[in-house]
């Protein structure tokens, strides 16, 4: 069951099959827009040199991380404030549900009017799209903090910043991480779309350029690079999550094993 | 002797429902008093009022002469829900340390207090574990260590052993006696268990059913060194136990009159 060989097989079986299907479909070269996997693989090296990675991928990643980070800070801050205050919640909740329901890409033309087409616009779009899942999940998390622990804090006179850090933020951290995970997925989408609208650099911009100049294998390499970027970011996020929520996974495991 | 903790004329009503009609209890410095009463008689409500976590509808609570309107600095509480009263994201040491940090106790002194408290509850070697890695009884020991390390003059305990198994419970009862003797802290211990109240207390206060009044305050004249075998076999223990039991039965049947 747990033989390492089988694990490797499980990992790679489907990718190999998919590439095989791609190969079969594209063999013979009859379709110009669907190059063979080996043509795409050959184009990958020359297309994504250290220079182009620095010129096109790095700005995208920086915008993504800045936007995601800002959305995280804003979402958690506003979420904690709203989660702690029933009054504030009553006033803001309907509006938040509406804002969350607006598909974020629709904001791009609007934000362009205000913020132009430079980095500010792209980061603003990412922030506006990412902040809602973080905010709403934080509100839920703060509300779900165990009232018994709240009473413990009162009894032992734990107040102010310590209470916020030790009780509220840690207590809400499972939901905060859920919100951040959703936000990360949205951030990648918005990064690409905002660059497709208007940009002079970036992954989205480059992919559109390749498509317009009929550099089809190069276009495909860009899509694959995006997928890899997503996998790497999700992996890093998973590592961070495991570190932050070690207690939570342990607690759940203990509860499942029928501990105390 | 003046009272350290004084609950006087305490009344608590929720809307039209009168949970506690009139309770007055005094604890002298260093006393161990058990409050016992039928279920639903407002024991937890009383304890929360005494801890400053809840405002009574009328009546007063004073600790060391000053009125309690918010949780006082020299009072600690052990809650009934041991599984929920510890911070699962902190280690055992972290849980004990948190109130001390907030109280601005210096690092070296903190370490000393934590070591002493964990040693007193028999968890000296589990400081780096997380609460969820411990059994229920051990978790309640951590909560007791947190309370002890806080160096309160009064320790309030709200049915702390209601949810642990019988053997663990016996161990924890002996632990409370030893903590009381070692640290000289004043303890108000709330329970619904008559045996536990008589076994632990130097005095047992029997409460009536709601709307609650004090039915009787009974001195427990058992030797101060108690153990599960000989104390529980002591004829005096049986007598006191039977007496309190009869009081509680009477309390349940009593038709409240103003």
Interface residues (C-beta under 8 A of the other chain):
Chain A: X146 X148 X149 X151 X152 X154 X155 X156 X157 X158 X159 X162 X166 X167 X170 X173 X247 X248 X250 X251 X254 X255 X259 X260
Chain B: X51 X53 X71 X73 X75 X76 X77 X79 X81 X83 X84 X85 X87 X88 X89 X90 X98 X99 X101 X102 X103 X130 X132 X133 X134 X135 X136 X139 X146 X150
